[in-house]
């Protein structure tokens, strides 16, 4: 198995000289993929290590890819991504992929933290109360998408479905987006990466491309994020994502 010099350097920085998974049984595949992931992809992704790792982890949660998640989580900790940032990434996934997918990832993350001597629970990051969560969520929504867009979503909700707007306002944006530990730019880039990984959510992806632009993540950042998750989501969803980025970011 031959790795290009830069790919080996990036791998060893990430996994601290650990052996390559499946290196003994599938050496040709490991050579191809490792040269691509640790060489070409990292060299073409200009995001900081922390941001790149958070969106990769979120993409793996979305794909229910537990084995790869645990490997990448170890790498993220080696690259000094903090436990709070990792936990906030996990929590951010819940309103977008559902607790059914995220629940076991929280448990596996807790186990890895405990194995590394990280004391749980971590310091709390909530900033809202039960009384003001909807108002604070509305403030986040309108910051990302504009007052007119959010007000029209509620105004145009079909009869009997208005409670979903309450869920978005209080639960998704109030309970999660208002938390500390990650800033608006990181949270919205994580959300973009989750929706790109899901596939089939093009309207929501368009909305969150605009949301990213509104909080300061430019086209280059979105392309870099797509570069980072491409090895984990494949070309069809990657090309769909790039098409929407190019459609909106003229």
Secondary structure, DSSP 8 states (H G I E B T S, - for coil): ----HHHHHHHHHHHTT---TTTTT-HHHHHHHHHIIIIIIHHH--S-HHHHHHHHHHHHHHTT-HHHHHHHHHHHHHTT--HHHHHHHHHHHHHHH-HHHHHHHHHHHHHHHHHTT--SS--------TTTHHHHHHHHHHHHH-HHHHHHHHHT--TT-HHHHHIIIIIIIIIIIT-SSS-HHHHHHHHHHHHHHH-S-HHHHHHHHHHHHHHT--HHHHHHHHHHHHHHH-HHHHHHHHHHHHHH--
